Amino acid sequence: MVDRAASALDGIGRQGFVSGGGDMSAPTGPIAVENPAGGRPLRTLETDWCVATSAGHRRSRGDVDHIYDPTAERVSSRHDSVTVLARRDCMEADALATTLAATPLASARSLAEEWGGLEALIVHEGVFYTTEGFDDHVAGT
């Protein structure tokens, strides 16, 4: 939906970016990655790639979350937060953020590193894990 809305704006000669909750078309300026614990943002990004974040802190309702882990047969994200930057489009960023959120840490990190045109920040039990090129998209680095 974000990709289609951004394309429609472009089609009428408008510029900007579209935010669909935790999913954003390529931003036109710096954006902050929200900290699931509150307080200061985790990172400020300057990128022309699409961005999607998946975390249970916004959408969970008690024991109900929007992430389903089929291997554990439970509803819940395995990580505090997952932010994905995708070169191709927002649909890819969103799908991969959700996939990584439901995937065990070692497998999530491997998938993120191997996927072409993707960078990721996985926050797991308060520890930050990034793909090799993620910091290239962080403001001031």
ABEGO torsion letter per residue (X at the ends): XAAAAAAAAAAAGBBEBBBBEABBBBBABBBBBBBAAEEBBABBBBBABBBBBBBAAAABBEABBABBBAAAGBBEBABABBBBBBAABAAAAAAAAAAAAABBAAAAAAAAAABBGBBBBBBBGGBBBBBAAAAAABBGX
